[in-house]
Amino acid sequence: MAEVVFLAKLGWRNLWRHSRRTLLTALAFGLGLALLLISLGLLDGDHEQRIANRTRLVAGHVVVQAQGYQDTLSQKLLLSSRVVTATAESLKVGTLHPALGGVSPRLIASGLLSSAANASGVSILGVIPEKEKAFFLIPHRIVEGSYLDDEKATGIVIGAELARKLKVRVGSKVVLMAQAVRQSDAAAANDSGGELQSTLLRVVGIFRTGMLVVDMYVVHLPLAATQTLLGVPNQVTQVAIFLERESDSPIVARHLRSQLTGVPVEILTWQESLERMAQMIWLEDLFNNVIGGILLVMVGLGVLNTMLMAVLERRYELGVCAALGLRPGQLAGMIMCESLALGLISIAFGLVLGLGVHYHFATTGLDLRWFFDTDLRAVQSVFDPILYSRLSLARITGSVGIVFLMGIVISFYPAFKAARTELPNALRVL
């Protein structure tokens, strides 16, 4: 133990004999850690915002729907009121209540919306207005008028691009046509599908999400009006469940599957219902990890070169140490201690710089409009121009651990060179 302390003190003193080189090397290595933390924070923040926006826009963190709906999107696959009630009751069982944000039944169909000027195919979303307002996205993206409420039974909310195409505004009348899901006796006999139904509605609100396909084709109606139009009273397509923490979605899904055993439903987490987005996030994580790894390797090679040159320059000094009785293992240990001390200084630099920038981006945000001249609303996603950094403790400790481990690995070769110091050749002054 005393030997280790002696070598550590000796290594620490050796570092500061060339303070400028030590500080520059530590700064270079620390800068690699800082850039890794900043990039991870911005990437995780972007993923968190995208997941929050898409789950609030589409089907929540967990969705309960009829078996086979995810693959077929058939309007005839519906949930009865009994299943909806059983789902709500299942969420009250156990310790899930603190994790639960909101539950919203929805009825989804396709139809044709027409005005005096034009017509367009639309995706109809029948909702309970009060449940949607609490957690979901579109009620908070209204740019004209207001969202649905229980007093607006004939109201409809449409996207800004659809309003532009139909040449309508708040207060305009539109006609919505859809094929009834429940067939009449005559239609069933002819196997001709449900009858076409239409209803006169008034535009009460216009929203803009920034996602063209949503702003052009999605419309919101009160659930009761949608059920009447489609001829499916007390039935819905899915139950969207919103959670306080996205990470709880697998737990809630497993709980519901255990509670609804035998019921013909499929219970999906957002990773399963939004599979393409989940795959994209996984690929972005992989790409960022590869780029971060390449960055650290490049910085590490630079640090290795500096340390190796420092060892070669100190050939006479190492020869004197060997002549005074230091064994090869002790010479290697001294260089290892220098490397460990340099690694700790680098980590301190990296944490101060990286966490400082992260704190700024976490509180103020990074305004991406500084980097783009085009209108960001053209981006085909629900896009927030202000990006906030998010860093978990696991990310920080993992990054620090990788840098520290790299510092140890880098020190092996210089330590090996120091251990091979030969007498009397090392004492020759050229």
PLY file of the C-alpha trace (Angstrom):
ply
format ascii 1.0
element vertex 430
property float x
property float y
property float z
element edge 429
property int vertex1
property int vertex2
end_header
0.00 0.00 0.00
2.83 2.39 0.90
4.42 1.62 -2.46
1.23 2.56 -4.31
1.00 5.85 -2.38
4.66 6.58 -3.16
4.17 5.91 -6.88
1.00 8.01 -6.92
2.79 10.98 -5.33
5.69 10.59 -7.72
3.35 10.42 -10.72
1.41 13.49 -9.56
4.61 15.53 -9.20
5.82 14.40 -12.61
2.61 15.71 -14.21
3.15 19.24 -12.97
6.78 19.42 -13.99
5.31 20.15 -17.44
2.10 21.90 -16.41
1.31 23.37 -19.83
1.49 19.97 -21.54
-0.56 18.39 -18.75
-3.30 21.04 -18.96
-3.51 20.94 -22.75
-3.68 17.14 -22.77
-6.33 17.08 -20.04
-8.31 19.77 -21.83
-8.26 17.80 -25.09
-9.42 14.61 -23.39
-11.99 16.49 -21.29
-13.31 18.21 -24.41
-14.09 14.78 -25.85
-16.12 13.92 -22.75
-17.88 17.30 -22.84
-18.86 16.88 -26.50
-20.11 13.37 -25.76
-22.30 14.62 -22.89
-23.64 17.54 -24.94
-24.51 15.34 -27.92
-26.15 12.69 -25.73
-28.16 15.34 -23.88
-29.44 16.96 -27.07
-30.21 13.59 -28.67
-32.07 12.31 -25.60
-33.93 15.62 -25.37
-34.94 15.38 -29.02
-36.13 11.81 -28.52
-38.09 12.75 -25.40
-39.83 15.63 -27.18
-40.60 13.54 -30.27
-41.98 10.67 -28.22
-44.10 13.05 -26.13
-45.48 14.81 -29.22
-46.23 11.64 -31.18
-47.82 9.82 -28.26
-49.94 12.89 -27.47
-50.90 13.10 -31.13
-51.60 9.47 -32.00
-52.50 6.80 -29.47
-50.82 7.55 -26.15
-48.12 5.55 -24.43
-50.29 2.40 -24.34
-53.19 1.59 -26.64
-55.91 -1.03 -26.26
-57.66 -2.01 -29.48
-59.46 -4.93 -31.09
-57.35 -7.95 -32.01
-55.91 -7.51 -35.52
-56.53 -3.77 -35.84
-52.82 -2.87 -35.90
-52.28 -4.98 -39.03
-55.55 -4.39 -40.90
-56.77 -0.95 -39.71
-60.27 -2.27 -40.38
-63.05 0.07 -39.25
-65.15 -2.96 -38.36
-62.79 -4.04 -35.56
-64.29 -2.23 -32.59
-64.30 -2.43 -28.81
-67.57 -2.68 -26.94
-68.40 -0.45 -23.98
-67.87 -3.50 -21.75
-64.23 -3.75 -22.85
-63.72 -0.01 -22.39
-65.13 -0.23 -18.86
-63.02 -3.31 -18.08
-59.90 -1.46 -19.26
-60.66 1.54 -17.06
-61.31 -0.72 -14.07
-58.11 -2.69 -14.66
-56.07 0.50 -14.49
-57.40 1.14 -10.98
-56.12 -2.22 -9.74
-52.69 -2.37 -8.09
-50.21 0.49 -7.86
-50.57 1.94 -11.36
-52.59 4.99 -10.37
-49.60 7.33 -9.78
-48.20 6.47 -13.22
-51.51 7.06 -14.99
-52.06 10.38 -16.75
-55.28 9.98 -18.67
-57.50 7.55 -20.60
-59.33 8.54 -23.77
-61.61 6.28 -25.86
-61.47 7.04 -29.60
-63.42 6.06 -32.69
-61.44 6.16 -35.93
-62.84 6.11 -39.48
-62.29 7.58 -42.93
-64.65 9.88 -44.75
-65.11 12.76 -47.18
-65.32 16.36 -45.96
-66.72 18.87 -48.40
-67.40 22.59 -48.47
-68.93 24.87 -51.07
-65.48 25.26 -52.67
-63.84 21.82 -52.52
-63.77 18.35 -50.97
-61.10 16.15 -49.42
-60.71 12.70 -47.96
-60.16 12.82 -44.20
-59.35 10.62 -41.24
-62.11 11.00 -38.65
-61.23 10.88 -34.99
-64.16 10.75 -32.59
-63.07 11.86 -29.12
-64.35 12.89 -25.71
-63.29 16.58 -25.68
-62.57 16.91 -21.96
-60.33 13.82 -21.94
-58.40 14.99 -25.00
-57.77 18.46 -23.61
-55.91 17.22 -20.55
-53.02 15.37 -22.19
-53.21 15.15 -25.96
-51.64 17.46 -28.51
-54.19 18.84 -30.95
-56.28 20.74 -28.35
-53.09 22.67 -27.51
-52.26 23.47 -31.16
-55.41 25.45 -31.97
-54.52 28.56 -33.99
-58.05 29.77 -34.72
-61.29 29.32 -32.78
-61.40 26.80 -29.96
-61.37 23.05 -29.39
-64.47 20.88 -29.09
-66.59 20.88 -25.96
-69.71 19.08 -24.84
-71.91 22.00 -25.91
-70.68 21.83 -29.51
-72.31 18.58 -30.56
-72.16 19.54 -34.26
-68.70 21.09 -34.11
-65.64 19.89 -35.98
-61.95 20.77 -35.62
-59.77 20.61 -38.75
-56.13 21.24 -39.69
-54.86 24.49 -41.16
-53.87 22.89 -44.49
-57.30 21.27 -44.85
-58.98 24.59 -44.06
-56.90 26.25 -46.77
-57.82 23.56 -49.30
-61.55 23.71 -48.52
-61.43 27.52 -48.25
-63.21 27.53 -44.91
-62.64 29.28 -41.61
-64.08 29.19 -38.11
-67.86 29.32 -38.34
-68.06 27.82 -41.86
-70.39 24.90 -42.54
-69.07 21.62 -43.96
-70.59 18.26 -44.81
-68.97 15.05 -43.61
-69.76 11.77 -45.38
-68.74 8.33 -44.16
-69.70 4.72 -44.66
-71.64 3.32 -41.74
-69.90 0.40 -40.07
-73.15 -1.26 -39.01
-75.00 -2.49 -42.11
-78.70 -2.19 -42.73
-80.58 -5.38 -43.56
-80.70 -4.49 -47.25
-76.99 -3.70 -47.42
-76.14 -6.91 -45.60
-78.27 -8.93 -48.06
-76.48 -7.35 -51.05
-73.08 -7.57 -49.33
-72.56 -3.97 -50.36
-71.09 -2.70 -47.08
-72.59 -0.05 -44.85
-74.69 2.77 -46.20
-73.22 6.21 -46.80
-74.15 8.63 -44.06
-73.68 12.39 -43.98
-73.97 15.12 -41.40
-73.79 18.90 -41.45
-71.11 20.33 -39.16
-69.71 23.73 -38.28
-65.97 24.43 -38.02
-65.26 25.55 -34.45
-61.47 25.36 -34.47
-58.42 25.09 -36.72
-55.16 23.50 -35.54
-51.60 23.39 -36.82
-49.24 20.62 -35.65
-46.48 21.22 -38.20
-47.01 17.73 -39.65
-48.52 18.08 -43.12
-50.28 14.73 -43.20
-52.08 15.59 -39.93
-52.89 19.19 -40.81
-54.25 18.09 -44.18
-56.26 14.97 -43.35
-57.15 14.65 -39.64
-60.41 16.00 -38.21
-61.77 15.77 -34.66
-65.45 15.24 -33.83
-67.26 14.57 -30.56
-67.35 10.83 -29.91
-71.15 10.68 -29.71
-71.55 12.42 -33.10
-69.04 10.03 -34.68
-70.80 6.98 -33.24
-74.12 8.22 -34.62
-72.60 8.89 -38.05
-71.06 5.40 -38.26
-74.02 3.62 -36.65
-71.98 2.13 -33.81
-73.42 3.36 -30.50
-71.30 2.59 -27.42
-68.38 1.29 -29.49
-64.88 2.67 -30.06
-61.80 1.74 -32.06
-59.25 2.06 -29.29
-58.55 3.28 -25.79
-55.53 5.58 -25.65
-53.68 5.66 -22.32
-51.34 8.51 -21.45
-48.75 8.05 -18.68
-46.76 10.46 -16.55
-43.53 8.69 -17.56
-42.96 7.11 -20.93
-40.72 4.45 -19.35
-43.74 3.00 -17.48
-45.47 1.91 -20.69
-44.16 -1.72 -20.66
-45.25 -2.12 -17.02
-48.76 -0.81 -17.73
-49.06 -2.95 -20.87
-48.07 -6.12 -18.99
-50.54 -5.29 -16.23
-53.41 -4.82 -18.68
-52.56 -8.04 -20.52
-52.74 -9.95 -17.26
-56.04 -8.30 -16.29
-57.72 -8.67 -19.72
-56.77 -12.30 -20.34
-59.30 -13.94 -22.65
-60.62 -10.64 -24.05
-60.01 -10.37 -27.84
-57.87 -7.22 -27.68
-54.29 -6.27 -28.45
-52.45 -4.09 -25.93
-49.49 -2.25 -27.41
-46.86 0.06 -26.02
-45.92 3.12 -28.05
-42.85 1.23 -29.35
-45.21 -1.36 -30.85
-47.93 1.00 -32.10
-45.37 3.50 -33.48
-42.89 0.87 -34.61
-41.33 2.97 -37.37
-40.55 5.85 -35.01
-39.13 3.44 -32.41
-36.83 1.95 -35.05
-35.74 5.41 -36.17
-34.88 6.40 -32.59
-32.90 3.17 -32.16
-30.93 3.88 -35.34
-30.25 7.46 -34.25
-29.00 6.21 -30.89
-26.73 3.71 -32.63
-25.39 6.34 -35.02
-24.74 8.81 -32.20
-22.93 6.13 -30.18
-20.74 5.29 -33.18
-19.90 8.95 -33.78
-19.21 9.45 -30.07
-16.98 6.39 -30.03
-15.03 7.62 -33.07
-14.62 11.03 -31.43
-13.28 9.51 -28.21
-10.92 7.19 -30.10
-9.51 10.14 -32.06
-9.01 12.16 -28.88
-7.58 9.09 -27.14
-5.04 8.53 -29.91
-3.93 12.14 -29.57
-3.53 11.71 -25.81
-1.67 8.41 -26.36
0.75 10.14 -28.71
1.40 12.89 -26.16
1.97 10.44 -23.31
4.23 8.22 -25.39
6.36 11.17 -26.47
6.59 12.28 -22.84
7.87 8.84 -21.84
10.44 8.76 -24.65
11.63 12.26 -23.73
12.14 11.11 -20.14
14.41 8.21 -21.09
17.30 9.54 -18.98
14.99 10.28 -16.03
13.57 6.76 -16.14
17.11 5.39 -16.34
18.03 7.29 -13.18
14.96 5.91 -11.41
15.92 2.39 -12.49
19.48 2.96 -11.28
18.13 4.09 -7.90
16.35 0.76 -7.53
12.89 1.13 -9.09
11.86 -2.17 -10.64
10.24 -2.34 -14.15
6.84 -2.92 -12.56
7.28 0.18 -10.42
8.26 2.26 -13.44
5.14 1.05 -15.23
3.06 1.77 -12.13
4.41 5.32 -11.95
3.34 5.97 -15.56
-0.04 4.35 -14.86
-0.53 6.67 -11.87
0.32 9.65 -14.05
-2.26 8.49 -16.59
-4.93 7.93 -13.94
-4.32 11.38 -12.47
-4.46 12.89 -15.96
-7.71 11.01 -16.58
-9.28 12.38 -13.40
-8.29 15.93 -14.33
-9.72 15.38 -17.82
-12.99 14.07 -16.37
-13.24 17.10 -14.10
-12.73 19.43 -17.09
-15.22 17.47 -19.17
-17.91 17.41 -16.48
-17.63 21.14 -15.78
-17.80 22.06 -19.46
-20.29 19.39 -20.57
-22.73 19.78 -17.69
-22.48 23.57 -17.91
-23.54 23.57 -21.56
-26.15 20.91 -20.82
-27.65 23.07 -18.06
-27.93 25.99 -20.46
-29.67 23.90 -23.12
-31.86 22.18 -20.51
-33.18 25.49 -19.15
-33.01 27.89 -22.12
-33.07 25.39 -24.97
-31.37 25.36 -28.34
-33.35 27.38 -30.89
-32.98 25.43 -34.14
-34.38 28.35 -36.12
-30.89 29.89 -35.88
-29.61 27.18 -38.21
-32.44 27.07 -40.78
-33.60 29.67 -43.27
-36.64 27.62 -44.33
-39.99 27.35 -42.59
-39.69 24.47 -40.12
-43.39 23.73 -40.49
-42.49 21.98 -43.73
-40.70 19.27 -41.73
-42.80 16.10 -41.86
-43.05 15.58 -38.12
-44.51 17.22 -35.06
-41.58 19.57 -34.65
-40.63 21.88 -31.79
-38.07 24.48 -32.90
-36.74 24.78 -29.33
-34.72 21.69 -28.38
-34.15 21.01 -24.68
-31.29 18.83 -23.44
-32.02 15.86 -21.19
-29.34 13.82 -19.43
-29.99 10.94 -17.08
-27.59 9.95 -14.30
-27.00 6.66 -16.13
-25.84 8.56 -19.23
-23.43 10.69 -17.19
-21.92 7.82 -15.22
-21.67 5.68 -18.35
-19.83 8.41 -20.28
-17.47 9.10 -17.38
-16.81 5.36 -17.01
-15.98 5.01 -20.70
-13.55 7.95 -20.61
-11.90 6.67 -17.41
-11.56 3.16 -18.86
-10.11 4.61 -22.06
-7.57 6.54 -20.01
-6.45 3.30 -18.34
-6.20 1.45 -21.67
-4.24 4.30 -23.24
-1.68 4.18 -20.43
-0.74 0.52 -21.03
1.63 1.07 -23.94
3.53 4.06 -22.45
3.80 2.09 -19.17
5.12 -0.91 -21.10
7.74 1.28 -22.79
8.76 2.71 -19.41
9.08 -0.78 -17.90
11.52 -1.76 -20.67
14.01 0.94 -19.73
17.45 -0.64 -20.02
20.60 0.23 -18.17
23.14 1.59 -18.92
21.81 2.68 -22.34
19.14 4.92 -20.76
21.81 6.91 -18.90
23.69 7.91 -22.02
23.31 11.60 -22.81
23.18 12.27 -26.52
0 1
1 2
2 3
3 4
4 5
5 6
6 7
7 8
8 9
9 10
10 11
11 12
12 13
13 14
14 15
15 16
16 17
17 18
18 19
19 20
20 21
21 22
22 23
23 24
24 25
25 26
26 27
27 28
28 29
29 30
30 31
31 32
32 33
33 34
34 35
35 36
36 37
37 38
38 39
39 40
40 41
41 42
42 43
43 44
44 45
45 46
46 47
47 48
48 49
49 50
50 51
51 52
52 53
53 54
54 55
55 56
56 57
57 58
58 59
59 60
60 61
61 62
62 63
63 64
64 65
65 66
66 67
67 68
68 69
69 70
70 71
71 72
72 73
73 74
74 75
75 76
76 77
77 78
78 79
79 80
80 81
81 82
82 83
83 84
84 85
85 86
86 87
87 88
88 89
89 90
90 91
91 92
92 93
93 94
94 95
95 96
96 97
97 98
98 99
99 100
100 101
101 102
102 103
103 104
104 105
105 106
106 107
107 108
108 109
109 110
110 111
111 112
112 113
113 114
114 115
115 116
116 117
117 118
118 119
119 120
120 121
121 122
122 123
123 124
124 125
125 126
126 127
127 128
128 129
129 130
130 131
131 132
132 133
133 134
134 135
135 136
136 137
137 138
138 139
139 140
140 141
141 142
142 143
143 144
144 145
145 146
146 147
147 148
148 149
149 150
150 151
151 152
152 153
153 154
154 155
155 156
156 157
157 158
158 159
159 160
160 161
161 162
162 163
163 164
164 165
165 166
166 167
167 168
168 169
169 170
170 171
171 172
172 173
173 174
174 175
175 176
176 177
177 178
178 179
179 180
180 181
181 182
182 183
183 184
184 185
185 186
186 187
187 188
188 189
189 190
190 191
191 192
192 193
193 194
194 195
195 196
196 197
197 198
198 199
199 200
200 201
201 202
202 203
203 204
204 205
205 206
206 207
207 208
208 209
209 210
210 211
211 212
212 213
213 214
214 215
215 216
216 217
217 218
218 219
219 220
220 221
221 222
222 223
223 224
224 225
225 226
226 227
227 228
228 229
229 230
230 231
231 232
232 233
233 234
234 235
235 236
236 237
237 238
238 239
239 240
240 241
241 242
242 243
243 244
244 245
245 246
246 247
247 248
248 249
249 250
250 251
251 252
252 253
253 254
254 255
255 256
256 257
257 258
258 259
259 260
260 261
261 262
262 263
263 264
264 265
265 266
266 267
267 268
268 269
269 270
270 271
271 272
272 273
273 274
274 275
275 276
276 277
277 278
278 279
279 280
280 281
281 282
282 283
283 284
284 285
285 286
286 287
287 288
288 289
289 290
290 291
291 292
292 293
293 294
294 295
295 296
296 297
297 298
298 299
299 300
300 301
301 302
302 303
303 304
304 305
305 306
306 307
307 308
308 309
309 310
310 311
311 312
312 313
313 314
314 315
315 316
316 317
317 318
318 319
319 320
320 321
321 322
322 323
323 324
324 325
325 326
326 327
327 328
328 329
329 330
330 331
331 332
332 333
333 334
334 335
335 336
336 337
337 338
338 339
339 340
340 341
341 342
342 343
343 344
344 345
345 346
346 347
347 348
348 349
349 350
350 351
351 352
352 353
353 354
354 355
355 356
356 357
357 358
358 359
359 360
360 361
361 362
362 363
363 364
364 365
365 366
366 367
367 368
368 369
369 370
370 371
371 372
372 373
373 374
374 375
375 376
376 377
377 378
378 379
379 380
380 381
381 382
382 383
383 384
384 385
385 386
386 387
387 388
388 389
389 390
390 391
391 392
392 393
393 394
394 395
395 396
396 397
397 398
398 399
399 400
400 401
401 402
402 403
403 404
404 405
405 406
406 407
407 408
408 409
409 410
410 411
411 412
412 413
413 414
414 415
415 416
416 417
417 418
418 419
419 420
420 421
421 422
422 423
423 424
424 425
425 426
426 427
427 428
428 429
